[in-house]
Amino acid sequence: MGFSRRIVLAAALAGLASACAPKGPVDAAGRPLEPLSIVTASGEHRFMVEIADNEAERERGLMYRPPLEDDRGMLFQFPAATEQSFWMKNTPSSLDIIYIDPQGRIVSIASHATPYSETPLPSNGAANGVLELRAGRAEEIGAKPGDQVRHSFFRP
């Protein structure tokens, strides 16, 4: 391959790589993050969250991952609002699991979910969003059922 062909090929690959690179903020591992906030009686609390919006991402979730920072989370997005149920299989740190309806209202919260547990934690109502935060974080910000979660996925 000639020198000029290599330059054209390298430029095309660089353009492809930049087109595939995440737009916006990323975490230390390069995973894209999006802003999300929870409005409680104590005010608006901001987080940066990873999005799990396909089956593979939803199945993997936060398995095998270190504990979340106070301002981080993962938002699981489902195509329809139905009864949801999560477990902690292969998840080494305790989490708060917040179930959210299509309007962004908190349906229920499973606080301090036990690491590695395979016990189902049901939403006790229809939810199409599930937010995982560091264990205890929901209580720290005063989050309760009925509070509002703001993210472009929800339609208040």
Secondary structure by P-SEA (a helix, b strand, c coil): ccaaaaaaaaaaaaaaaaaacccccccccbbbbbbbbbbccccbbbbbbbbbccaaaaaacccccccccccbbbbbbbccccbbbbbbccccbbbbbbbbccccccccccccccccccbbbbccccccbbbbcccccccccccccccccccccccc
